[in-house]
């Protein structure tokens, strides 16, 4: 019962509304970029993705998401300094075009670009979030811990048990 009263008081403050709007916008952005999404590549040769570039892009996105989340969460009432770690389920997976041969076997289709031969990628499957760890000053208080975990679970559309909140030194 006390938790419900605390949550009502936290959500009714004037500071909370702009923060929630920002979190919702961040959530939409994150859901688009982190959920398992199938990206169809066009048939043009120059649109084939390079695995190394895609991995770097994913790492950059993860770091960017962590920094944005740290900035937003640190603005919640009762929260001090925040550090965030987002753990992804796996790396992105590329699906390559296969050609069926007369004998029933399959052969990978390659494309040549600037004298470099690469498999032709038809789509890329992006991984989802496995879990999130948050170390925050003020997380020793139950209402702050609840606000952090509920916010992050809602923004990333993940179950609450995948969000771990710890007190930061």
C-alpha positions as CSV (number, residue, x, y, z in Angstrom):
1,X,0.0,0.0,0.0
2,X,2.9,2.4,0.9
3,X,4.5,1.6,-2.5
4,X,1.3,2.6,-4.4
5,X,1.2,5.9,-2.5
6,X,4.8,6.6,-3.2
7,X,4.3,5.7,-6.9
8,X,1.4,8.1,-7.1
9,X,3.4,10.9,-5.5
10,X,6.3,10.3,-7.8
11,X,4.2,10.2,-11.0
12,X,2.1,13.3,-10.0
13,X,5.1,15.7,-9.7
14,X,5.5,18.3,-12.5
15,X,9.1,17.1,-13.1
16,X,8.1,13.6,-13.9
17,X,5.9,14.4,-16.9
18,X,8.8,15.7,-19.2
19,X,11.0,12.8,-18.1
20,X,8.3,10.3,-18.9
21,X,7.8,11.9,-22.3
22,X,11.5,11.6,-23.0
23,X,11.6,8.0,-21.7
24,X,8.7,7.1,-24.0
25,X,10.5,8.6,-27.0
26,X,13.7,6.8,-26.0
27,X,11.7,3.6,-25.6
28,X,10.2,3.8,-29.1
29,X,13.7,4.5,-30.5
30,X,15.1,1.6,-28.6
31,X,12.4,-0.8,-29.5
32,X,12.9,-0.1,-33.1
33,X,16.6,-0.6,-32.9
34,X,16.9,-3.5,-30.5
35,X,14.0,-5.9,-31.0
36,X,14.4,-8.7,-33.4
37,X,13.8,-6.9,-36.7
38,X,14.2,-8.3,-40.1
39,X,15.8,-5.8,-42.4
40,X,15.3,-6.6,-46.1
41,X,18.2,-5.6,-48.3
42,X,17.5,-4.3,-51.7
43,X,18.8,-6.2,-54.7
44,X,21.5,-3.6,-55.4
45,X,25.0,-4.8,-54.9
46,X,26.2,-1.9,-52.9
47,X,23.6,-2.5,-50.1
48,X,25.2,-5.8,-48.9
49,X,26.1,-5.5,-45.2
50,X,29.6,-6.3,-44.0
51,X,29.6,-8.4,-40.8
52,X,32.4,-6.4,-39.2
53,X,30.7,-3.1,-39.9
54,X,27.4,-4.4,-38.5
55,X,29.1,-5.5,-35.3
56,X,30.7,-2.1,-34.8
57,X,27.3,-0.5,-35.5
58,X,25.7,-2.7,-32.8
59,X,28.4,-1.8,-30.2
60,X,28.0,1.9,-31.0
61,X,24.2,1.7,-30.7
62,X,24.5,-0.2,-27.3
63,X,26.9,2.4,-25.9
64,X,24.7,5.2,-27.2
65,X,21.6,3.7,-25.6
66,X,23.4,3.2,-22.3
67,X,24.5,6.8,-22.2
68,X,21.1,8.1,-23.1
69,X,19.5,5.9,-20.4
70,X,22.0,7.0,-17.8
71,X,21.2,10.6,-18.5
72,X,17.5,10.1,-18.3
73,X,17.5,7.9,-15.2
74,X,19.7,10.2,-13.3
75,X,17.0,12.9,-13.6
76,X,14.4,10.8,-11.7
77,X,13.6,12.2,-8.3
78,X,15.8,10.5,-5.6
79,X,18.3,9.1,-8.1
80,X,21.9,10.3,-8.2
81,X,24.7,9.2,-10.5
82,X,23.7,6.2,-12.7
83,X,25.6,3.6,-14.8
84,X,23.9,1.3,-17.2
85,X,24.9,-2.0,-18.9
86,X,22.7,-3.4,-21.7
87,X,23.3,-7.1,-22.5
88,X,22.1,-8.3,-25.9
89,X,20.9,-11.9,-26.5
90,X,23.4,-12.5,-29.3
91,X,25.1,-10.8,-32.2
92,X,23.1,-9.9,-35.3
93,X,22.6,-12.7,-37.8
94,X,22.8,-12.3,-41.6
95,X,20.8,-14.6,-43.9
96,X,22.6,-15.2,-47.2
97,X,21.0,-16.2,-50.5
98,X,21.3,-19.9,-51.4
99,X,21.0,-21.4,-54.8
100,X,19.7,-25.0,-55.2
101,X,21.8,-27.2,-57.5
102,X,20.6,-30.0,-59.7
103,X,21.9,-32.7,-57.3
104,X,19.8,-31.2,-54.5
105,X,22.6,-29.5,-52.7
106,X,22.8,-25.8,-51.9
107,X,25.3,-23.3,-52.9
108,X,25.9,-19.8,-51.4
109,X,25.4,-17.0,-53.9
110,X,28.3,-14.5,-53.9
111,X,28.5,-11.0,-55.3
112,X,31.6,-9.2,-56.4
113,X,32.2,-5.5,-55.5
114,X,35.5,-3.8,-56.2
115,X,37.1,-7.2,-56.8
116,X,36.0,-8.5,-53.4
117,X,33.7,-11.5,-53.4
118,X,31.1,-11.6,-50.5
119,X,28.0,-13.7,-49.8
120,X,24.8,-12.0,-51.0
121,X,22.9,-11.0,-47.8
122,X,19.1,-11.1,-48.2
123,X,18.2,-9.9,-44.7
124,X,19.7,-9.2,-41.3
125,X,18.1,-10.4,-38.0
126,X,18.8,-8.1,-35.1
127,X,19.0,-9.4,-31.6
128,X,16.9,-8.4,-28.6
129,X,17.9,-7.4,-25.1
130,X,18.8,-10.2,-22.7
131,X,19.0,-8.0,-19.6
132,X,19.9,-4.6,-18.1
133,X,22.0,-3.8,-15.1
134,X,21.7,-0.4,-13.5
135,X,23.9,0.9,-10.7
136,X,22.4,4.0,-9.2
137,X,22.9,6.2,-6.2
138,X,19.7,6.2,-4.2
139,X,18.7,2.7,-5.3
140,X,18.8,1.5,-1.7
141,X,15.4,3.1,-1.3
142,X,12.6,0.8,-2.4
143,X,10.6,3.5,-4.2
144,X,13.6,4.6,-6.3
145,X,14.5,1.0,-7.1
146,X,10.9,0.4,-8.2
147,X,10.8,3.5,-10.3
148,X,14.0,2.6,-12.1
149,X,13.1,-1.0,-12.8
150,X,9.5,-0.2,-13.9
151,X,10.7,2.6,-16.2
152,X,13.4,0.5,-17.8
153,X,11.1,-2.5,-18.2
154,X,8.5,-0.4,-19.9
155,X,10.9,1.5,-22.2
156,X,12.6,-1.6,-23.5
157,X,9.4,-3.8,-23.3
158,X,11.2,-6.5,-21.3
159,X,10.0,-8.4,-18.2
160,X,10.9,-6.9,-14.9
161,X,13.0,-9.9,-13.9
162,X,15.5,-9.0,-16.7
163,X,16.3,-5.6,-15.0
164,X,18.6,-5.6,-12.0
165,X,19.0,-2.5,-10.0
166,X,22.0,-2.1,-7.6
167,X,23.1,0.6,-5.2
168,X,26.0,2.6,-6.6
169,X,28.9,3.6,-4.3
